[in-house]
Amino acid sequence: MSLRLTEQPDEALTMATLRVMEQGDRYGHINRLDWQAIWTDVHVKMPEEKQ
């Protein structure tokens, strides 16, 4: 899943995005001249994986 923000998000969207990102296993940042990106890999455990 991807989320592209083209303008400043409101507080609700910011908090929802941060809640998803805090579940991430890995994080990163890309900084280009004309855009920036932060990313995270989120591994969702299937019921049989949970212990």
C-alpha positions as CSV (number, residue, x, y, z in Angstrom):
1,M,0.0,0.0,0.0
2,S,1.2,3.5,-0.8
3,L,0.1,6.9,0.4
4,R,1.1,10.0,-1.5
5,L,0.6,13.4,0.3
6,T,0.7,16.4,-2.0
7,E,-0.1,19.0,0.6
8,Q,0.1,19.4,4.3
9,P,-2.2,16.8,6.0
10,D,-4.6,17.6,8.8
11,E,-4.0,16.3,12.3
12,A,-6.3,13.3,11.8
13,L,-4.5,12.1,8.7
14,T,-1.1,12.7,10.3
15,M,-2.0,10.6,13.3
16,A,-3.4,7.8,11.2
17,T,-0.3,7.7,9.1
18,L,2.0,7.6,12.1
19,R,-0.1,4.8,13.7
20,V,0.5,2.7,10.6
21,M,4.2,3.6,10.4
22,E,4.9,2.7,14.0
23,Q,4.0,-0.9,13.1
24,G,6.9,-1.0,10.6
25,D,9.7,-3.5,10.7
26,R,12.1,-1.4,8.6
27,Y,12.2,2.3,7.9
28,G,13.8,4.6,5.4
29,H,14.0,8.1,3.9
30,I,14.6,9.2,0.3
31,N,15.6,12.8,-0.3
32,R,15.7,14.1,-3.9
33,L,16.0,17.7,-5.1
34,D,12.3,18.0,-5.9
35,W,10.6,15.5,-3.5
36,Q,11.1,13.5,-0.3
37,A,9.7,10.2,0.9
38,I,9.6,8.3,4.1
39,W,8.7,4.6,4.0
40,T,8.2,1.6,6.2
41,D,7.8,-2.1,5.6
42,V,4.9,-3.4,7.7
43,H,4.7,-7.2,8.1
44,V,1.1,-8.2,9.0
45,K,1.2,-11.5,10.9
46,M,-1.4,-14.1,9.8
47,P,-3.4,-15.8,12.6
48,E,-1.2,-18.9,12.4
49,E,1.9,-16.9,12.8
50,K,0.8,-15.1,16.0
51,Q,2.3,-16.6,19.2
